[in-house]
C-alpha cells in the first residue's frame, strides 16, 4: 500500500486526532497527583543528592518521564475527559510502565487483548475510541481501525514519527531499511510496516554479519535462518543489500546505533567506492534526544564512586534495559525493578537481571555506609522513583 498517502488521508479524517483535546487544565491536577513528586524536585535542587544516616542516594541528572511520554499520557487522560461515555481502547500499553497503565484501567480505558503477540481487534466496535500508544502502531492496525469506523487518538511520539519519515525516504530511493532494534518490539513492528524492504539488526554483532555478507557473499540459507523473523516478506540478501538506509528503534543504545551506521557506511564505501556511495547508502539522524540525554546522564553517574545502582522501569522497556547495560559494562552491581514493591520485606529484592527472569536476592544491601545510584527509564513517573527511594531508606540493614 501507499503508506504515505494512507497517512495523509487518515490525518484529514474527522475521526482522527493527534493533538489532544485542549483539556490540559482539566487533567493537570490528576496527572500531578499521580506522577509528580516533591521529594524528586527537592533532589534536583540539591545537586541530585540525598543522604539519610549512612545511606546516600545519587540520582542521575536526566531520568524518568520524557516529553513524548508526558504528552502521550496527557492525551490519554484528555481522551477519557472528551469521551466520558464511549468505550476506549489502547492498542498496547500506552507506555512501558505498569503503574501508568493501571491508572488508565481504573479510568475505564481497556486494552486490546493479545495472545502470543496476536491482537484481537474483534472486540472493537464502530464508534469506539482507540488510542495509539507512544511508540506507535503499524499501518495495518491503523487501516483496520479506520475501516471499522473508530475514533483514532494518536499519541505516537514525534521522534518515532521522524523515523517513519526516514523509512519513507528509503523506500522512495529503493533502499532497504536497516533498522537497529528488536524485531518483535512494538515500535520496530510499527516502523517496519512503513518500509517496502527491511532488515532488523539487534546489535553490532548482527550488523557485522550482514556487512560481511555484503562484501563477501555467503550462505543464503544460513542468512535467512538467522534473520527470517527480522526481515520483510520475500527478502533476498543477494538482491536487497545493494542499497541500504539506516533507521533505528528510538530507545536503542545511542552509541551502538551510531556504530552500526558507520559500519554500513564503511562497508558500502569499500564495495562501491566514494563516487557511488550516495547511491547505495542513506543515513539520517533519528536518535531520540531524550534517550540520548538519559544515557549520557547514566554514563556520568557511573563515573562516581557507587556501591550499586537501582534502575527503575518496566521490564519490557527497551530504554530502561539499555541504562542497566551501562552499569553492567562498568561492573557496578545493578538491580532492575519496576516498582518499589519489589523491595522488601526486610533486606530482600525481586529484580530482573539483564536477559534473565525475575529473581530474588536476600540479603542484597551490604552493611556499612552505602552510596546508591538511581536512574529510571523514560516511561517511569517521578512518584515511582520517590517510592523506591523511600523504601530504600526504610530498609533494615545489618
N, C-alpha and C positions, 0 to 999 in steps of 0.2 A: 504494500500500500504506500501511497504518498504520505508519509508521516507528517511532513511539514504542512501540507495542505490540510490534513485532518486536524492538526493542532490549531491552525488558523481558523478553521470553521468552528471548532469547539469553543475557542476563546470568544467568538462572536455570538455564541448561543446565550439566550436569556436564562438558561438553566445552569450556567457555568459561572463560578465566582472564584477569583484567586486573590482578592484584595481585602477580604473581610467584610464586615457589615457596619463599620463606623460605630461600634459599640464599646470602644476602648474604656470609656468611663464606667460603663455598666459592669464590666468584668474585672476591672483593675483590682478591686478590693478582694475578690475571690482568689485571683492569681497571687496577690501579695501575701495573703494569709496562708495559702497552700505551699508556696515555693520560696519566699524570701526569708532572710534570717538576719536578725540584729547582731548575733554573735559573729557571723561571717563578715558583716560590714565593719564591725569593730576590729576584726583581724586584719582586714585590708588597711585600716587606718593605723595599725600597729606594726607596719612592716611585715605583714603576713606571719606574725609570730605570736604564740600564746603559751605561757608557762603557768602550770599549777603544780606545786610541790616539786617533785623531781622529774616530772614529765613535761617536755617541751614539744609543742606542735609547730611544724613548719609547713605552711600552706604554699602550694605553687602559685605564682603570680598571675597565671591565666588558667582557668579551670571552669568546669561546670557549664551551665546553660550558655549556648552561643546565640547570636541574634536570630539565626534561622530557626532554631528550636523554639525560642521565645515567641517568634512570630507564628509558628505552626500551632503551638499550644493556645495562644491567644485567639487565633482564628477559630480553633475548635470550640473554645468557650463561647465565642461570639455566635457561632453557628447554633449552639443549643439555645441561646437567647433569641436568635432570629427565627428559629423554627421550634417554638415551645411544644407543639403537639405532634409534629411529624416524627416518623421513625428515622433515626440517624444511625448510619453505619460508618465504620472505618475499614478500609481495605486491608489494613495491617495495623500493628502498633503505631500510634501517632509518632512516637519516638521510642527509642530503646530504653525505657525506664519504667519499672513495674509500678511505682507509686503514682506516676502521672497517668498511666493507662488505667489504674484502678480508680482514680478520681473521675475519669471520664465515664467509666462504667457506673459509678454512683450517680452520675448526672443523667443516666439513661441512654448513653451512647453505646451501641453494640458493635461487636467486631465480627467481620466476615468469618464464618467457620473455615478452618483449614486442617486438612488431614494429609500428613505426609507431603506437604508442600503444595497440595491442590486445594484451591479455594472454591467454596460452594456459593456461587453467586445466585443460586436459585432462591435463596431466602430474601433477596432484594426485590421489591416491587416497584412498579411505575409510580413516580411521585415521591419515593423515598429520597432522603438526603444521604449522599455518600461523601465522606471526607477522604481525600487522598493524603497520605502521610508526608512527613517532611522529606523522606528520601524518595518520594515519587511513586508512581505506578506505571505499569507497562502500557504501551499504546493499545494493546489488545484489551486490557482491562478498561481503559478509558472508552474505547469504542463500544464495548459491551454495555457499559453503564449508560452511555449516551443513547444507544439503541433501546434500552429499557425505559427511557424517559425519566431518568433520575436527575435530581438536582446535584450537581457535582461541585464540591467545595475543595479547591486545590491548594494545599499548604506546602507544596513542593518547594524546598529550599532553592533560592535563586542560584546558588552555586551548583546545585545538581542540574538545574536547567541550563546553566552555562556549559556543562559537559555535554548535555544533549545537543546543544547547538554546534559544538565541536564535532560530534559524531555525524551530524548532518553535513558538515563541510567535508568530512572524509568521504561520505557517500557521493557527494557531487563530483569529487575527483576520482571516483572508482578506487579509493584506498580502503584497505581492510583496517578496521579499528582494532588496535591492540589495546585492550582495557586492563589496566593494572587493578585487580580487585579479586573478590571471592565470587566465583561464578554463580553460586546459589544465594548470594546476598540480595535482598530486595532492591537495593539501589542499582546494583550491577545488572540485575534482570531488567529493570526499567531502562537503563542506559542502552543495553544491547538491543532492546526492542526498537530503537530508533536507527540501528545500523542495518546496512544491507548485508555486509560480511564482517564478521568479528571473531576475535580470539581473545580469551581471557587468560592472563597470566597472573599467578598468585604472588610470585616473588622474583627476585633477581635470578635465582637458580633456574626457574622455568623459562625466564626470558633468555637466559644464556643458551638453553637447549634450543629454543626457537631460532636464535641468531646463528647458532652453529648449523642448523638445518638450512637456513637461508644461504649461507656461504658454501657449505659442503654437500648439501643434499643429505639423504639418509633413508631410513626405513619408514616408508609412509604408513604402514600398518602400525608400527610402534608409535609413531607420532599420534595417530588417531586414537590409539588405545589410551594414550596419556591425556589427550585433550578432547576426547569425544564428547564429553559433557560440557565443555567450556568453549564451544565454538558454534557458529551459525550452521544451519542445515546445509548439507552438501559441501561443506568446507573441504578444500583441497590444498594442502600445504605446498604442493608443487606449482599451483596456479595462483593462490591467493596471498602469497607473501612477497610478491614482487613490488607492490605499492602499499605502504602502511602508514597509518597515522596513530598517534599516541593519545589515549584518554585514560581516565582513572576513576575509580570509586573515591569519592571526596574524602573519605575517612581513613585512607591508607597512609602508611608512614611516608612523610614528605620526601625524606632523603632517598628512600627506595624508589619512589615514583620518578624522581629526577635521574637516578642512576639507570633505571630501565630505559628512559627516554634517550639518554646519552649513548647507551649500549646499542640501541636500534639505529641511532643516527650514525655511529661509527661503522656499524655493520653494513648499512646501505651505502655509505660513502666508500667503503672498501670494495663493495661489489660493483657499484655503478660509476664511481668516480665523482669528483666535486661538481662537474658541469651538469650532471644528470641527477644530483642528489634531490633537488627540489621537486623533481617529477616522481620520485619514489618514496619520499619521506615528508610527513607533516607533523608539526608539534605546536601545541598552544598551551599556555599556562592555565591549567584547570585545577590547581591545588587550592583547596579551600583556605581562606585566611584564618578562620577560627581554628581549624585543625592544626595549621602551622603554628599559631600562637600557643596552643596548649602543648604541643610537642616541644617547642622552643623553651617554654617555661619549665617543662619536665627536665630537659637537658640542663637547665640552670639549677634546678632543685637538686639533682643527683650529684652536683659538684660540692654540695655541702656535706659536712660530717653527719650522716644519718645512721641510726641503728636499724631502721626498717621503713618501708613505705606501704601505706594503705591506698589502694586505687579503688575509687568508688564509681560504679556504673553498672548498667545492665550487662548480664553475662553474654548477651548476643550483640553487644555494642562493639563494633569494629574499632572505633576510635579509642575506646577505653582499653581494649586489649593491646593496642599499639603503645599506649602510655606505659602499660605494665612491661612490655618488651624493653623499653628504655631502662627501667630499673634492673631487669634481669641482665641486660648487657653490661651493667656496671657492678654486677654481683652483689646487689643490695637485696636483702630479703624483702619480698613483696607479697601482698595479700590482696587479691581482687574480690571485693564484696559488692553486693548490690543494695544493701540496706543495713542500718545499724543493728537490726535484729539478728544479723549473722554473728555478732559479737556477744559472748556470754551464753549462759550464766557462768560466773566465775571466769577464770583465765583461759577462755576457750574461744576459738573462732572457726566458723564454717566458711571456707573460701574456695575459690576456683583457681588452681594452678594453671598456667598457660598451657592450653592444649589438652587439659585433663578434666576429669569430672570433679564435682564438688567433693571436698574432703574436710575432715575435722581435725584440728590440731589443738592439743591441750597438754601442758600449758604452751602458750605461744609468745607471751611477753616475758622477756627475761627480767631478772631482778636488777635493781640499781637504777641510776638516772638514765632516762631514755629521751632521745630526740627522734620523733616520728614525722616523716614526711607524708603529706596528704595531697592528693590530686583527685580530680574526678573528670569523667567524660563529658562531652558536650550535651548529653541528654540528662544530666544529673542536676536537680534543683539544689540551691543553697541550703534549703531546710534539711535535706537528706545529709548533706555534709555536716551541718551543725549536729544532727542527731548522732552521727558517728563520732564526732569529737567529744561530745558529752559522754557517750558510752565509754570511750577510752579513758577519760578522766575518772570515771566511776569504778573502773575495774579493780578488783583486789589483786594485789601482786605480792610475790614473796618478799 
